[in-house]
Amino acid sequence: MIALIGVGHWGKNHLRVLKELGVLSLVCDLDEEKRKEYPNFTSDVSGVFGSEDIKGVVIATPAATHFQIAKQALLANKHVLVEKPLALNVKEAEELVDLAKQKNLVLMVGHVLRYHPAFIKLKELVDAGELGDIRYIWSNRLNFGKVRKEENVLWSFAPHDISIIIDILGEPERVSAMGRAFLKKDVCDTTLSILEYDNKVAAHIFVCWLNPFKEQKFSVIGSKKMAVLDGMRNELIIYSHELNHRNIKGYETIKKEGEMVSFENKEPLAEELKHFLECIKENKIPITDGKEGLRVLKILNKCQESLNYGK
């Protein structure tokens, strides 16, 4: 059975899916008022770790608490799915990865887009060469909120995009970022991060929680075709635009209608949690294991260093 630690904004989604899967054993949260909502409730995390019936935990608490709670869980021999980011610094993340390995426990990070059927289909198209050589990737993750006090928008929004970009392109050679803080000093409300590769391929990640509307778009530009994953519409569209070299005047652009690509209609979070349960049962390494979480964290750190340098 699984315990859920943290029933905030995103934790409630974990709660719903874990109940649907029939594996939720205990809910833990510091807010005693939530005891009225959940019959199997505790505000004492030690009660979670002391139960032999609980085999794994899902940690959906503020980012600053991830390391300590995940470490306690692993030391108590519990399998762990922790929301992104894995930790707030590389040393802590490495400690969690090493501890999980020593104890032969599952350590998984909630990079939920890796389990999105549309992204899985997009990755298949990329791997099959349908888009040609990848030239450029851009990602926009915008919303009006949720504004956080404990972390900036880079750490709140960008881990998802970094995870899927490095799944396609691998780890970048160079990273840079710029951002602006409007609501609270030194806490960026909008950032633009650039990931550069030696083959001249680049990816940009634009995130903002002060946007008038919600947008989640991820685009891969290839030499043959272009793909756009629209998270809000739950669509994957392929464009076969053409460029014809003319003369000194430049290129002739030939635009074509986008082609909708079909994919399985499954909830990404449900797929993620089912994968966690499967990894526990079969002793498998998760797609988004601790090492993958560490790779994302290292890129986040480099982006943050670039932001700090640009102040």
Secondary structure, 3 states (H helix, E strand, C coil): CEEEECCCCCHHHHHHHHHHCCCEEEEECCCHHHHHCCCCEECCHHHHHCCCCCCEEEECCCHHHHHHHHHHHHHCCCEEEEECCCCCCHHHHHHHHHHHHHHCCCEEEECHHHHCHHHHHHHHHHHCCCCCCEEEEEEEEEEECCCCCCCCHHHHHHHHHHHHHHHHHCCCCEEEEEEECCCECCECCEEEEEEECCCCCEEEEEEECEEEEEEEEEEEEECCCEEEEECCCCEEEEECCEEEEEECCEEEEECCCCEECCCCCCCHHHHHHHHHHHHHHHCCCCCCEHHHHHHHHHHHHHHHHHHHHCC
